[in-house]
Amino acid sequence: MRKTDKKIDKNICEVLTDVCEVALTKNSGFQWLTHLVNYSSFPKSLRVVCVFDTNERLKAFNSNNGHLEFNATIQKALAGIGISINNAQISYDTEENCDKANGGKWAARFANITA
């Protein structure tokens, strides 16, 4: 990773940490979020993954259009550091799904996400 990539990554981590901390208090079942990126094709390779505890809670979140507000919050936070992403670059998953499909191993689960 180049020095400039490290700086960008640090900035992404900072803004997404802020978004995460607010989301933890605001969204029932929300657990954490992370980002995946391949800096050789940045910013189009940037992916943000938001993780809930159960499928039931994620379904309730989506049925109330919570994902639309959350996507907008993520996009606004990243825009504040000059990074523009679209809704397709934000996805939602659950710890329940990872446990069932990947034995709780997120690295294996994320290997399927092309960054």
Protein Blocks (a to p, Z undefined) as FASTA:
>chain_A
ZZklmmmmmmmmmmmmmmmmmmmmmmghiabdcddddfklccklpccddddfblklmmmm
mmnommmmmmmmmmmmmmmnopacdfklpccddfklmmmmnnopaklmmmmpcZZ
